[in-house]
Amino acid sequence: MKIINKKAKFNYKLFETYESGISLTGAEVKTLLNNQADISNAYVKIINNEAYLLNANIPLKNSITNPIRTRKLLLHRSEITSIMTKMKQNKLTLIPTKLYNKGRKIKLEFALAKGKRKFEKRQTIKKKDVEREIEQQLKGRN
């Protein structure tokens, strides 16, 4: 199982990555193992020295509960304080990049990120287009 946030690299400049566990219900784990989740609009917020995952859409079958509820992240207090200081010093946000399983445990990888501006996004699109054209030309020669 691996759910990747494809928008993260396009919309943000990613710096440091962290790994944490998530507190989930059994039905949520079941849907995650079937790769049925969306973390493209999600973000991580630290409230009262505890980290939470917000706006992650994990839909449940035959359930009344909210699929976009806040979920607590399992981090050590020292990790949370170091993340908070880095966020405040450099004006960064926390963006989830991957949801995956490690054995029987579900893990979330999130990164310290800074939002890109419009011209930076255009530059990344141009780079991708140029790289794609070069690859096509190299394939045509072979």
HELIX and SHEET records of a PDB file:
HELIX    1   1 LYS A    6  ASN A   11  1                                   6    
HELIX    2   2 GLY A   26  LEU A   33  1                                   8    
HELIX    3   3 ARG A   77  ASN A   90  1                                  14    
HELIX    4   4 LYS A  118  ARG A  141  1                                  24    
SHEET    1   A 7 LYS A   2  ILE A   4  0                                        
SHEET    2   A 7 THR A  93  LYS A 102 -1                                        
SHEET    3   A 7 LYS A 105  GLY A 115 -1                                        
SHEET    4   A 7 TYR A  12  ILE A  22 -1                                        
SHEET    5   A 7 ARG A  71  LEU A  74 -1                                        
SHEET    6   A 7 GLU A  50  LEU A  54 -1                                        
SHEET    7   A 7 TYR A  43  ILE A  47 -1                                        
END                                                                             
